[in-house]
Amino acid sequence: MAGISKEVKEEIVSKVKSGAKVVDVSKDYGVSTKTIYYWLRGKANSEASVMEVRRLRKENEELKAIVGALTMDLTKLKKEAR
């Protein structure tokens, strides 16, 4: 994007990497989400991409919920068996 300075691009990428939602940053700066994701892919290099980290965090939370539910069920069954 020729109309956006390098500093603004870095600021946008930094905000998203800090946890801001791409949609919100897109609205704040008037830049399309597609463009922001393109910049994020370019900044990822050898590090995990922001999208990958978010996906893994979500998966981790889902797995924690499953383990918690199974633990509760197991505890309940142990109590019933006594």
C-alpha positions as CSV (number, residue, x, y, z in Angstrom):
1,M,0.0,0.0,0.0
2,A,1.7,3.2,-1.2
3,G,-0.6,5.4,0.9
4,I,0.4,4.0,4.3
5,S,3.7,4.8,5.9
6,K,6.0,2.1,7.2
7,E,5.5,3.4,10.7
8,V,1.7,3.1,10.5
9,K,2.0,-0.4,9.1
10,E,4.3,-1.4,12.0
11,E,1.9,0.2,14.5
12,I,-1.0,-1.8,13.1
13,V,0.9,-5.1,13.1
14,S,2.1,-4.4,16.6
15,K,-1.4,-3.7,17.9
16,V,-2.7,-7.0,16.4
17,K,0.2,-8.9,17.8
18,S,-0.5,-7.4,21.2
19,G,-4.0,-8.9,21.1
20,A,-6.2,-6.3,19.3
21,K,-8.7,-7.8,16.9
22,V,-7.9,-7.3,13.2
23,V,-11.4,-6.2,12.5
24,D,-11.2,-3.4,15.1
25,V,-7.8,-2.2,13.9
26,S,-9.0,-2.3,10.4
27,K,-11.9,0.0,11.2
28,D,-9.7,2.3,13.3
29,Y,-7.1,2.8,10.5
30,G,-9.3,2.4,7.5
31,V,-7.2,-0.5,6.2
32,S,-8.8,-3.7,4.9
33,T,-8.5,-6.8,7.0
34,K,-7.1,-8.6,4.0
35,T,-4.2,-6.1,3.9
36,I,-3.5,-6.5,7.6
37,Y,-3.4,-10.3,7.3
38,Y,-1.0,-9.9,4.3
39,W,1.3,-7.7,6.5
40,L,1.1,-10.2,9.3
41,R,2.1,-13.1,7.0
42,G,5.1,-11.0,5.9
43,K,6.1,-10.2,9.5
44,A,5.8,-13.8,10.6
45,N,9.2,-15.0,9.2
46,S,10.5,-17.8,11.4
47,E,8.1,-17.1,14.3
48,A,4.7,-18.5,14.6
49,S,2.2,-16.3,12.8
50,V,-0.4,-14.4,14.8
51,M,-3.2,-16.4,13.3
52,E,-1.5,-19.7,14.2
53,V,-0.9,-18.5,17.8
54,R,-4.6,-17.5,18.1
55,R,-5.7,-20.8,16.7
56,L,-3.5,-22.7,19.1
57,R,-4.7,-20.6,22.1
58,K,-8.3,-21.3,21.1
59,E,-7.6,-25.0,20.8
60,N,-5.8,-25.0,24.1
61,E,-8.9,-23.4,25.8
62,E,-11.2,-26.0,24.2
63,L,-9.0,-28.9,25.4
64,K,-8.8,-27.5,28.9
65,A,-12.6,-27.4,28.9
66,I,-12.8,-31.0,27.8
67,V,-10.3,-32.1,30.4
68,G,-12.2,-30.2,33.1
69,A,-15.5,-31.8,32.1
70,L,-14.0,-35.3,32.0
71,T,-12.4,-34.7,35.4
72,M,-15.7,-33.6,36.8
73,D,-17.4,-36.7,35.4
74,L,-14.7,-39.0,36.7
75,T,-14.9,-37.5,40.2
76,K,-18.7,-37.9,40.1
77,L,-18.4,-41.6,39.1
78,K,-15.9,-42.2,41.9
79,K,-18.2,-40.7,44.4
80,E,-21.1,-42.8,43.2
81,A,-19.1,-46.0,43.3
82,R,-18.4,-45.6,47.0
